[in-house]
């Protein structure tokens, strides 16, 4: 009987958007950062379209009280996945109110940072918002969200929409945010931290707010170097005014992905907060443009199901690339398309899932989706493409869409065989190389790149003159990087002249390629390779310092003296490398204990996961292991970032193969917190 009831209620929920239309919701929330809980009073406005007896909200492991419809108590079922309201619902307008409390296991993260401070942020994409706010996993249910949040007055609080009210109440500040238009629940957001911000206006007068931590004030310009330009470009290129009231961008610590385009307020990883040197290796430009493009393709119009996910990711990837073309030029644009074409072709050897499939890979949804749009754009022409895009966005604004909805708008502007196109680009797993190469070859850089790539199977003697002439030419750097790649497995004496030419290009990326591919450095190339230590690139400096230290033991002190004050990116990549090399260099330091303590500290919870992993990798690789290092490694296994927790588990598994290490882990077990004990005990029993 229970099984039949479950099937019945699941069916009812699947049909819910046909029977019930939720219009808006107001939430008055408070958060407890010590207990890592959120609670609040919630007020939904909804319309019953057809008589029904059950209405459901998605709500993971929440406690509810005072649940009322139109101020009258209602029968509820709470199965820790959904809140079900049981009554005889008749057509008409209704109001649902309740109080709730939860301690989310995911989607709302409390990140402890130094000085007992905290950052709190959300990540709802997928079906996760219902872990912290009662809402709807079904993207087809769109409603207007208005959140009010009370929190410690020392902090900034951000949510979707415009800030309508901000008032102080003792040690708290109340922040009231309001949206004007509906959106899917996965785009609901919160971000709380000690931020500063700078305010700008787009050409169309949209307010732009760019946030940063006070310690990063000198990194503001490189981080947001092209943000306003990207906004103005995309609004013009897409041809539809930015559909929301404001645009904010906020870097948060230990974010799960590169970025997330919560409506009006993008969150992004702090790894993209860079200075001018870091900009050349790791800048925010592409992520910025991708997440902003989602405010049209994903937020304004939303794919009705995962099958059509390319309508979000493919579009955001393609329009981000168009924005980068505006900034960096056509050679950059075509080179990126060429590189992704190679990735897709390689993946298609084993990847049997096409774009139009909910199980497609990220590479397929993002990059092949972008390629699909590039081919379509080139095939029907710029005027027709832009007209169709504009019509598509305006027709389905604040609604959900599928691939046929998009193609219907294409059909209105041109006579193009979309059935064949769909089979080739969206339903086939093979990559149409001939069409791709024909389109790419319109660019002279790619013409040269294709010519160079054809030389892969020839001997170095046969192609040396062509490679030399190309390195000496002013061709775009991606071609020169391809030449350096081809040289990797050639004998040193045969390629020395070409490597010197590559260094003489004075292009940071080409020179970095030399650093990466020449890991056995002959003595007569040492002085040339040493020049890489002075490149304005933290990544190049890290590579060069490590390989010089490895190849020339007699010069180790000299290299360490030169680099002793280097810090690098905000994950301390150069400092953690220097510490590990200094500790591994005989007689270099008279106080190894202080260096060990500093490197060990970088692996502690005081720092972000990327810094901690950097430090732990170096400590273990260089066999600088003590009980504190092992404890910090176990701490990694409890982290919310799956990449870091997996690194922790995998590293412990390797260490446990050593009986002495196993004994050390058993020794520290009683001193760990309960979550850490649970994770380590599991690993010890494997």
Secondary structure by P-SEA (a helix, b strand, c coil): caaaaaaaaaaaaaaccccccccbbbbbcccccccccccbbbbbbbbbcccccbbbbbbccccccccccccbbbbbbbcccccccccccccccbbbbbcccccccccbbbbbbccccbbbbbbcccccccccccccccccbbbbbbbbbbccccbbbbcccccccccccccbbbbbbbbcccccccccccccccccccccccccccbbbbbbccccccccccccccaaaaaaaaaaaacccccccbbbbbbbccccccccccccbbbbbccccccccccccccaaaaaaaaaaaacccccccccccccccccaaaaaaaaaaaaaacccaaaaaaaaaaaaaaaaaaaccccccccccccccccccaaaaaaaaaaaaaccaaaaaaaaaaaaaaaccccccaaaaaaaaaaccccaaaaaaaccccccccaaaaaaaaaaccaaaaaaaaaaaaccccccccaaaaaaaaaccccaaaaaaaaaaaccccccccaaaaaaaaacccaaaaaaaaaaccccccccccccccccccccaaaaaaaaaaaaaccccaaaaaaaacccccccccaaaaaaaaaaaaacccccccaaaaaaaaaaaacccccaaaaaaaaaaaaaaccccaaaaaaaaaaaacccaaaaaaaaaaaaaaaccaaaaaaaaaacccccaaaaaaaaaaaac
